[in-house]
Amino acid sequence: MSDPHADAHAETREPGHGDLVRFSITMPDDLLRAFDAQIAQRGGGANRSGAIRDLVRAYLVEEQQRTPDVEVIGSLTMIYDHHTGDLTRRLDEVQHEYTAEIVSTMHVHLDHHNCMEILALKGRGERVYELADRLLTLRGVAHGKLACAATGSSLGL
């Protein structure tokens, strides 16, 4: 597993700001400009630091809602450039390791380079989340999202 601090530069404590820590991250210029434009649309004194704090909090809440020991259903949506190295082969290899969890797939060609793939999933939470993590971290997957819910049987309904 990769080091989550690999792109982070030295952290420094902000004097007079309690437990705030200053750190830097790297990202493509166009992504940062788009992010800043979204922040500006929020108005009300919104700033980059506050927006990143909001994103981190949302991510932590989402991770806490994972239910590894119960039956879940969900959909995994991925957008990727199928011209990236051997991405298509790697996507297939991973998916073949999870045939019990993949109920159905849909593949859509968005343009000459980009595809969208949607997987309908069902199974033990641990396996479903593991599958999503493995696919979404492949080089060439530009965006992806897993939406999951517990099944009626795991809720006792």
HUFEN-V667166 format. One record per pair of residues at least 12 apart in sequence whose C-alpha atoms are under 10 Angstrom apart, sorted by the first residue. I is the first residue (numbers start at 1). J is the second residue. Records with the same first field share a line. If there is no record, write none. Layout:
I=J + J
This chain:
5=25
6=25
7=24 + 25 + 26 + 27
8=23 + 24 + 25 + 26
9=22 + 23 + 24 + 25 + 26
10=22 + 23 + 24
11=23 + 24
12=24
22=49
32=48
35=48 + 51 + 52
36=48 + 51
38=51
39=51
65=148 + 149
66=125 + 126 + 129 + 148 + 149 + 150
67=124 + 125 + 126 + 128 + 129 + 148 + 149 + 150
68=123 + 124 + 125 + 126 + 127 + 128 + 129 + 130
69=123 + 124 + 125 + 126 + 127 + 154
70=123 + 124 + 125 + 126 + 150 + 151 + 153 + 154 + 155
71=122 + 123 + 124 + 125 + 126 + 127 + 128 + 149 + 150 + 151 + 152 + 153 + 154 + 155
72=101 + 121 + 122 + 123 + 124 + 125 + 126 + 127 + 128 + 129 + 148 + 149 + 150 + 151 + 152 + 153 + 154 + 155
73=101 + 102 + 103 + 120 + 121 + 122 + 123 + 124 + 125 + 128 + 147 + 148 + 149 + 150 + 151 + 152
74=102 + 103 + 119 + 120 + 121 + 122 + 123 + 125 + 128 + 129 + 146 + 147 + 148 + 149 + 150 + 151
75=102 + 103 + 104 + 105 + 118 + 119 + 120 + 121 + 122 + 128 + 132 + 145 + 146 + 147 + 148 + 149
76=102 + 105 + 117 + 118 + 119 + 120 + 121 + 128 + 129 + 131 + 132 + 135 + 136 + 144 + 145 + 146 + 147 + 148
77=105 + 106 + 107 + 116 + 117 + 118 + 119 + 120 + 132 + 136 + 143 + 144 + 145 + 146 + 147
78=107 + 115 + 116 + 117 + 118 + 119 + 132 + 135 + 136 + 141 + 142 + 143 + 144 + 145 + 146
79=108 + 109 + 110 + 114 + 115 + 116 + 117 + 118 + 136 + 140 + 141 + 142 + 143 + 144 + 145
80=110 + 113 + 114 + 115 + 116 + 117 + 136 + 138 + 139 + 140 + 141 + 142 + 143 + 144
81=110 + 111 + 112 + 113 + 114 + 115 + 116 + 139 + 140 + 141 + 142
82=109 + 112 + 113 + 114 + 115 + 116 + 140 + 141
83=112 + 113 + 114 + 115 + 140
84=113 + 114 + 139 + 140 + 141
85=139 + 140
86=139 + 140
87=135 + 138 + 139 + 140 + 141
88=140
90=135 + 138 + 139
91=134 + 135 + 136 + 138 + 141
92=135
94=131 + 132 + 134 + 135 + 138
95=119 + 131 + 132 + 134 + 135
97=131
98=121 + 123 + 127 + 128 + 130 + 131
99=121
100=121 + 122 + 123 + 127 + 128
101=119 + 120 + 121 + 122 + 123 + 124 + 125 + 127 + 128 + 131
102=119 + 120 + 121 + 122 + 123 + 128 + 131
103=119 + 120 + 121 + 122 + 123
104=118 + 119 + 120 + 121 + 122
105=117 + 118 + 119 + 120 + 121
106=118 + 119 + 120
107=119
114=140 + 141 + 142
115=141
116=141 + 143 + 144
117=144
118=144 + 145 + 146
119=132 + 146
120=146 + 147
121=146 + 147 + 148
122=148 + 149 + 150 + 151
123=150 + 151
124=150 + 154
125=148 + 149 + 150
128=146 + 148
129=146 + 148
132=144 + 145 + 146
133=145 + 146
